[in-house]
Each structure stands twice: as C-alpha cells, then as structure tokens.
Amino acid sequence: MTLSFSLCAMHHLTHLSINSNHLQCLDREVLDQLPNLDFLSVENNIISSLHGLQRSQSLSELYVSNNDISTIDLNITLCN
C-alpha cells in the first residue's frame, strides 16, 4: 500500500498522521503536492526507505519508528 493520490488535492494540509496502515513507501509525487506539510507521522508501517522526503520544504516534525528502514539518507533536512 502507498499514499493515495487523493491527498494531492489537500494543498493546505499541515499535519498528517498515517500510522499503522501497512504503508510500504512514501510517494514523492504525493508529498510534492503537500507544500505546507509541517508534521508527518508514519509510525508502525512497513516503510523501508525515506526516499521521497528530500524535497519536503516545510516539514519540521517526522516520526518513523517501527518501520523497516535500514538506512537513512543524511540529505534530508527538516525545517526549524
């Protein structure tokens, strides 16, 4: 399961919590359509990579515990 494209219509969304949904990945195309996303929680899924978050310009809080992430790209920068 991946993030749905129906989220793309929510341009003003600032907080998104999608814990325990069996998500396998974070879809870059969907996240690019959420320019105001400040808080993202994807805990308790089966995500293996944070690839797709590199261009999230307004993200300041990220919660990813209890996933299948094996490496972290240090190019991910959270806003202050």
C-alpha positions in Angstrom: 0.0 0.0 0.0 1.2 3.5 -0.8 0.0 7.1 -0.1 -3.1 7.8 -2.2 -3.1 10.4 -4.9 -6.3 11.8 -3.3 -4.1 13.5 -0.8 -2.7 15.7 -3.7 -5.8 17.9 -3.5 -5.1 18.9 0.1 -2.6 21.7 -0.6 -3.2 23.4 2.7 -2.7 20.2 4.8 -0.2 20.8 7.6 -0.4 17.7 9.8 -0.7 14.1 8.5 -0.7 11.1 10.7 -1.0 7.8 8.9 0.3 5.3 11.4 -0.4 1.6 11.3 -1.6 1.5 7.6 0.8 -1.1 6.1 2.4 1.7 4.0 5.4 0.4 2.0 6.8 3.7 0.8 6.5 7.4 0.9 5.4 8.5 -2.6 7.5 11.5 -3.7 4.9 12.7 -6.2 2.2 12.8 -3.5 4.5 14.5 -0.9 5.5 17.1 -3.5 1.8 18.1 -3.7 1.7 18.9 0.0 3.8 22.0 0.2 2.6 23.1 3.7 3.1 19.8 5.4 4.8 20.5 8.7 4.1 17.3 10.7 4.3 13.7 9.3 3.9 10.6 11.3 4.1 7.2 9.6 4.9 5.0 12.5 4.1 1.3 12.6 4.2 0.7 8.9 6.5 -1.3 6.7 8.3 1.6 5.0 11.8 0.6 4.0 13.2 4.0 2.8 12.7 7.7 3.5 13.4 8.3 -0.2 10.8 10.9 -1.3 11.3 13.3 1.7 14.3 15.1 0.3 12.2 17.9 -1.2 9.7 18.4 1.6 10.4 22.0 2.2 8.1 22.8 5.2 8.4 19.5 7.2 9.7 20.2 10.7 8.4 17.0 12.6 8.9 13.5 11.3 8.0 10.3 13.1 9.0 7.0 11.6 9.5 4.5 14.4 8.6 0.8 13.9 9.2 0.6 10.2 11.6 -1.5 8.1 14.0 1.4 7.4 17.6 0.1 7.1 19.4 3.2 6.0 18.8 7.0 6.4 19.8 9.5 3.8 21.5 12.3 5.6 20.5 14.8 2.9 17.0 15.0 4.5 16.7 18.4 6.2 13.9 19.3 8.5 12.8 22.9 8.8 13.1 24.8 12.1 
